[in-house]
Amino acid sequence: MGENRLENQMLISKITSYSCPKVKAKGSVLREELARALWNPRWLFIVLIAGVIVVLGSYNWSQRPPHPVNWLMLQLFFGHYQMLAPFLAAVPFTDSFVNDSDQGFGRLILQRAPYKKYLRSKALAVFVSGGISLALVLLVMLGINALGDVDWASRVFVSNGTLTSAGGPFGFLYAINPLYYFGYLLLLNFFMGGSFALIGLAFSVLVGNRYVAIVGPVVITQLWSFLVQRTRSLTELADPLESLMPWYGIHEAAESAMLPAQIVQVSILSFASLLLFFLFTRKARNKY
């Protein structure tokens, strides 16, 4: 009798453990968030906008340089990439925290993982998605520019300004191989895109609206850029939108300060947004 009771208890415990699996590893939650960020149809929209920037930039500046990277740099400027970049970084996954709350998906995750781990995984996934978004735009544009007759050996640099070669950090890489300089632009846009996406994540929690998550980074960066242009104490080194195109408009005296400025910009935007996000989510815990 006692043995049968013990066997029944063991059987019940096995059934319960299989029906309610527990996720102990942080990586499993992070993998799920990254999968949701990277596998969604919004990336098709990012590719479409990259094509629009190519068309718009080519239309506004018809003097095509021989090398695809230099052509891409001009397309970015004349295709209004600075204005679109914060929006593009926010599109893929920035509104996901508010969506999880509204749709009840967050409760399912919290049945398997602690709230803090979920928040950390969410923030990292948003940063990665924002960075990949801007890097993808550049890769798509380069792929389009590589079609047809191009001169990969050319080192000619065409600029709409006074520069005769790529200015700003690592400009010397262009003279060695423009693709090396393109690698720097990819890394720069990845980290800038991640910081823009975190701005949207913080504002989405503050307002509780998914559309604010996508539009918020555009509003904040444009307002700050407007303030920089009209304040004598602030220079273009303080404007993240100017940092997206380090080869343009950089005075020779400020060239050495551009890379530290980029690092400071990414750090301030990211840490300030994360601080706000974790503060606001403490109040939103009861929604899950």
C-alpha positions as a Python dict, from the first residue, in 0.01 Angstrom:
ca = {
    (1, 'M'): (0, 0, 0),
    (2, 'G'): (276, 240, 94),
    (3, 'E'): (478, 138, -209),
    (4, 'N'): (182, 201, -444),
    (5, 'R'): (128, 545, -292),
    (6, 'L'): (495, 629, -340),
    (7, 'E'): (485, 515, -702),
    (8, 'N'): (177, 727, -768),
    (9, 'Q'): (344, 1035, -620),
    (10, 'M'): (650, 979, -836),
    (11, 'L'): (433, 940, -1146),
    (12, 'I'): (242, 1261, -1070),
    (13, 'S'): (564, 1453, -1019),
    (14, 'K'): (699, 1332, -1355),
    (15, 'I'): (383, 1432, -1539),
    (16, 'T'): (387, 1774, -1373),
    (17, 'S'): (750, 1833, -1459),
    (18, 'Y'): (694, 1750, -1827),
    (19, 'S'): (380, 1962, -1860),
    (20, 'C'): (536, 2270, -1695),
    (21, 'P'): (899, 2285, -1809),
    (22, 'K'): (1123, 2533, -1631),
    (23, 'V'): (1382, 2732, -1813),
    (24, 'K'): (1676, 2788, -1586),
    (25, 'A'): (1927, 2916, -1838),
    (26, 'K'): (1932, 3283, -1923),
    (27, 'G'): (2048, 3200, -2273),
    (28, 'S'): (1719, 3033, -2360),
    (29, 'V'): (1524, 3352, -2296),
    (30, 'L'): (1782, 3555, -2486),
    (31, 'R'): (1771, 3313, -2780),
    (32, 'E'): (1395, 3344, -2792),
    (33, 'E'): (1407, 3723, -2790),
    (34, 'L'): (1676, 3731, -3059),
    (35, 'A'): (1479, 3486, -3272),
    (36, 'R'): (1168, 3703, -3245),
    (37, 'A'): (1374, 4011, -3334),
    (38, 'L'): (1552, 3858, -3631),
    (39, 'W'): (1270, 3653, -3783),
    (40, 'N'): (987, 3890, -3860),
    (41, 'P'): (852, 4043, -4183),
    (42, 'R'): (955, 4397, -4089),
    (43, 'W'): (1301, 4333, -4232),
    (44, 'L'): (1144, 4339, -4578),
    (45, 'F'): (1043, 4698, -4507),
    (46, 'I'): (1403, 4782, -4412),
    (47, 'V'): (1526, 4640, -4744),
    (48, 'L'): (1259, 4841, -4929),
    (49, 'I'): (1365, 5167, -4761),
    (50, 'A'): (1728, 5092, -4847),
    (51, 'G'): (1624, 5078, -5212),
    (52, 'V'): (1435, 5406, -5174),
    (53, 'I'): (1748, 5574, -5032),
    (54, 'V'): (1948, 5450, -5332),
    (55, 'V'): (1693, 5590, -5578),
    (56, 'L'): (1648, 5919, -5393),
    (57, 'G'): (2019, 5973, -5338),
    (58, 'S'): (2101, 5889, -5701),
    (59, 'Y'): (1835, 6130, -5821),
    (60, 'N'): (1956, 6416, -5602),
    (61, 'W'): (2323, 6361, -5695),
    (62, 'S'): (2373, 6225, -6044),
    (63, 'Q'): (2755, 6245, -6054),
    (64, 'R'): (2831, 5878, -5996),
    (65, 'P'): (3180, 5796, -5863),
    (66, 'P'): (3351, 5486, -6004),
    (67, 'H'): (3368, 5297, -5672),
    (68, 'P'): (3042, 5161, -5521),
    (69, 'V'): (3141, 5262, -5165),
    (70, 'N'): (3191, 5626, -5262),
    (71, 'W'): (2861, 5618, -5451),
    (72, 'L'): (2694, 5479, -5139),
    (73, 'M'): (2837, 5759, -4926),
    (74, 'L'): (2685, 6022, -5155),
    (75, 'Q'): (2353, 5836, -5168),
    (76, 'L'): (2338, 5833, -4789),
    (77, 'F'): (2378, 6208, -4774),
    (78, 'F'): (2140, 6299, -5056),
    (79, 'G'): (1895, 6021, -4967),
    (80, 'H'): (1823, 6179, -4626),
    (81, 'Y'): (1968, 5883, -4440),
    (82, 'Q'): (2041, 6092, -4131),
    (83, 'M'): (1672, 6162, -4084),
    (84, 'L'): (1562, 5804, -4158),
    (85, 'A'): (1826, 5616, -3955),
    (86, 'P'): (1663, 5648, -3607),
    (87, 'F'): (1330, 5536, -3755),
    (88, 'L'): (1484, 5239, -3936),
    (89, 'A'): (1667, 5130, -3620),
    (90, 'A'): (1340, 5128, -3424),
    (91, 'V'): (1122, 4946, -3677),
    (92, 'P'): (1224, 4580, -3630),
    (93, 'F'): (1174, 4517, -3257),
    (94, 'T'): (1167, 4833, -3045),
    (95, 'D'): (793, 4814, -2973),
    (96, 'S'): (806, 4448, -2866),
    (97, 'F'): (799, 4515, -2491),
    (98, 'V'): (472, 4706, -2515),
    (99, 'N'): (334, 4442, -2751),
    (100, 'D'): (425, 4167, -2504),
    (101, 'S'): (238, 4352, -2233),
    (102, 'D'): (-70, 4423, -2443),
    (103, 'Q'): (-96, 4073, -2592),
    (104, 'G'): (-12, 3881, -2277),
    (105, 'F'): (298, 3718, -2426),
    (106, 'G'): (513, 3853, -2144),
    (107, 'R'): (324, 3643, -1892),
    (108, 'L'): (415, 3326, -2079),
    (109, 'I'): (782, 3418, -2072),
    (110, 'L'): (774, 3504, -1702),
    (111, 'Q'): (638, 3158, -1623),
    (112, 'R'): (977, 3026, -1734),
    (113, 'A'): (1223, 3301, -1645),
    (114, 'P'): (1271, 3578, -1386),
    (115, 'Y'): (1153, 3925, -1474),
    (116, 'K'): (1501, 4079, -1462),
    (117, 'K'): (1642, 3823, -1704),
    (118, 'Y'): (1355, 3890, -1939),
    (119, 'L'): (1427, 4265, -1926),
    (120, 'R'): (1799, 4217, -1992),
    (121, 'S'): (1730, 3984, -2282),
    (122, 'K'): (1473, 4223, -2423),
    (123, 'A'): (1710, 4520, -2409),
    (124, 'L'): (1993, 4327, -2573),
    (125, 'A'): (1766, 4197, -2849),
    (126, 'V'): (1639, 4549, -2919),
    (127, 'F'): (1995, 4683, -2937),
    (128, 'V'): (2105, 4406, -3174),
    (129, 'S'): (1800, 4450, -3397),
    (130, 'G'): (1859, 4826, -3422),
    (131, 'G'): (2224, 4776, -3508),
    (132, 'I'): (2157, 4509, -3769),
    (133, 'S'): (1886, 4725, -3925),
    (134, 'L'): (2124, 5009, -4014),
    (135, 'A'): (2401, 4769, -4115),
    (136, 'L'): (2155, 4589, -4342),
    (137, 'V'): (2063, 4917, -4512),
    (138, 'L'): (2427, 4979, -4599),
    (139, 'L'): (2480, 4622, -4721),
    (140, 'V'): (2172, 4634, -4944),
    (141, 'M'): (2279, 4968, -5087),
    (142, 'L'): (2631, 4840, -5160),
    (143, 'G'): (2484, 4531, -5326),
    (144, 'I'): (2267, 4746, -5552),
    (145, 'N'): (2559, 4975, -5637),
    (146, 'A'): (2776, 4675, -5722),
    (147, 'L'): (2541, 4581, -6005),
    (148, 'G'): (2655, 4680, -6351),
    (149, 'D'): (2985, 4838, -6451),
    (150, 'V'): (3189, 4933, -6142),
    (151, 'D'): (3558, 4991, -6079),
    (152, 'W'): (3664, 4815, -5760),
    (153, 'A'): (4026, 4926, -5808),
    (154, 'S'): (3942, 5297, -5814),
    (155, 'R'): (4047, 5521, -5525),
    (156, 'V'): (3888, 5836, -5665),
    (157, 'F'): (3687, 6019, -5398),
    (158, 'V'): (3397, 6240, -5504),
    (159, 'S'): (3247, 6465, -5237),
    (160, 'N'): (2980, 6730, -5234),
    (161, 'G'): (3196, 6928, -4991),
    (162, 'T'): (3556, 7046, -4995),
    (163, 'L'): (3704, 6710, -4903),
    (164, 'T'): (3933, 6541, -5154),
    (165, 'S'): (3941, 6215, -4957),
    (166, 'A'): (3735, 6056, -4681),
    (167, 'G'): (3759, 6264, -4366),
    (168, 'G'): (3693, 6171, -4007),
    (169, 'P'): (3810, 5858, -3824),
    (170, 'F'): (3982, 5589, -4033),
    (171, 'G'): (3960, 5800, -4345),
    (172, 'F'): (4299, 5664, -4448),
    (173, 'L'): (4136, 5324, -4500),
    (174, 'Y'): (3958, 5455, -4807),
    (175, 'A'): (4292, 5517, -4981),
    (176, 'I'): (4403, 5162, -4899),
    (177, 'N'): (4074, 4998, -4998),
    (178, 'P'): (3730, 5159, -4984),
    (179, 'L'): (3585, 4828, -4864),
    (180, 'Y'): (3796, 4860, -4548),
    (181, 'Y'): (3641, 5200, -4486),
    (182, 'F'): (3300, 5049, -4554),
    (183, 'G'): (3371, 4801, -4272),
    (184, 'Y'): (3421, 5095, -4036),
    (185, 'L'): (3091, 5245, -4151),
    (186, 'L'): (2917, 4914, -4083),
    (187, 'L'): (3047, 4900, -3725),
    (188, 'L'): (2964, 5267, -3667),
    (189, 'N'): (2608, 5228, -3793),
    (190, 'F'): (2558, 4907, -3594),
    (191, 'F'): (2635, 5075, -3262),
    (192, 'M'): (2452, 5395, -3354),
    (193, 'G'): (2149, 5192, -3460),
    (194, 'G'): (2151, 4998, -3135),
    (195, 'S'): (2157, 5316, -2929),
    (196, 'F'): (1872, 5467, -3135),
    (197, 'A'): (1662, 5155, -3080),
    (198, 'L'): (1714, 5173, -2704),
    (199, 'I'): (1578, 5528, -2704),
    (200, 'G'): (1254, 5395, -2851),
    (201, 'L'): (1243, 5110, -2601),
    (202, 'A'): (1269, 5351, -2307),
    (203, 'F'): (1004, 5586, -2441),
    (204, 'S'): (765, 5302, -2523),
    (205, 'V'): (766, 5195, -2158),
    (206, 'L'): (727, 5553, -2038),
    (207, 'V'): (425, 5624, -2261),
    (208, 'G'): (297, 5269, -2299),
    (209, 'N'): (247, 5307, -2673),
    (210, 'R'): (407, 5100, -2949),
    (211, 'Y'): (404, 5386, -3200),
    (212, 'V'): (603, 5606, -2965),
    (213, 'A'): (872, 5336, -2965),
    (214, 'I'): (917, 5377, -3340),
    (215, 'V'): (871, 5754, -3372),
    (216, 'G'): (1040, 5849, -3043),
    (217, 'P'): (1403, 5811, -3161),
    (218, 'V'): (1331, 6033, -3463),
    (219, 'V'): (1177, 6307, -3249),
    (220, 'I'): (1455, 6302, -2989),
    (221, 'T'): (1743, 6301, -3238),
    (222, 'Q'): (1588, 6571, -3456),
    (223, 'L'): (1522, 6797, -3157),
    (224, 'W'): (1877, 6750, -3032),
    (225, 'S'): (2019, 6814, -3379),
    (226, 'F'): (1812, 7132, -3401),
    (227, 'L'): (1946, 7245, -3062),
    (228, 'V'): (2307, 7172, -3162),
    (229, 'Q'): (2275, 7378, -3479),
    (230, 'R'): (2146, 7678, -3286),
    (231, 'T'): (2365, 7668, -2978),
    (232, 'R'): (2714, 7813, -3000),
    (233, 'S'): (2843, 7609, -2707),
    (234, 'L'): (2760, 7283, -2891),
    (235, 'T'): (2937, 7166, -3205),
    (236, 'E'): (2852, 6897, -3459),
    (237, 'L'): (3064, 6661, -3249),
    (238, 'A'): (2768, 6652, -3009),
    (239, 'D'): (2521, 6544, -3277),
    (240, 'P'): (2479, 6166, -3330),
    (241, 'L'): (2315, 6227, -3668),
    (242, 'E'): (2629, 6403, -3789),
    (243, 'S'): (2835, 6109, -3667),
    (244, 'L'): (2654, 5880, -3909),
    (245, 'M'): (2848, 6053, -4189),
    (246, 'P'): (3190, 6123, -4040),
    (247, 'W'): (3348, 6198, -4377),
    (248, 'Y'): (3129, 6501, -4440),
    (249, 'G'): (3152, 6845, -4282),
    (250, 'I'): (3434, 6762, -4042),
    (251, 'H'): (3684, 7041, -3987),
    (252, 'E'): (4046, 6930, -3984),
    (253, 'A'): (4094, 7047, -3624),
    (254, 'A'): (3801, 6834, -3506),
    (255, 'E'): (3886, 6519, -3703),
    (256, 'S'): (4082, 6357, -3419),
    (257, 'A'): (3793, 6422, -3178),
    (258, 'M'): (3528, 6255, -3393),
    (259, 'L'): (3597, 5893, -3288),
    (260, 'P'): (3590, 5971, -2912),
    (261, 'A'): (3273, 6172, -2974),
    (262, 'Q'): (3111, 5873, -3144),
    (263, 'I'): (3201, 5646, -2854),
    (264, 'V'): (3064, 5898, -2602),
    (265, 'Q'): (2744, 5941, -2802),
    (266, 'V'): (2672, 5569, -2820),
    (267, 'S'): (2756, 5524, -2452),
    (268, 'I'): (2538, 5812, -2329),
    (269, 'L'): (2240, 5723, -2546),
    (270, 'S'): (2260, 5354, -2456),
    (271, 'F'): (2317, 5386, -2082),
    (272, 'A'): (2066, 5668, -2036),
    (273, 'S'): (1801, 5472, -2228),
    (274, 'L'): (1873, 5154, -2033),
    (275, 'L'): (1854, 5339, -1704),
    (276, 'L'): (1514, 5482, -1795),
    (277, 'F'): (1396, 5146, -1925),
    (278, 'F'): (1481, 4958, -1605),
    (279, 'L'): (1336, 5235, -1387),
    (280, 'F'): (1009, 5245, -1580),
    (281, 'T'): (973, 4867, -1595),
    (282, 'R'): (982, 4844, -1215),
    (283, 'K'): (646, 5022, -1218),
    (284, 'A'): (517, 4812, -1509),
    (285, 'R'): (587, 4481, -1331),
    (286, 'N'): (228, 4446, -1212),
    (287, 'K'): (103, 4438, -1573),
    (288, 'Y'): (251, 4094, -1623),
}
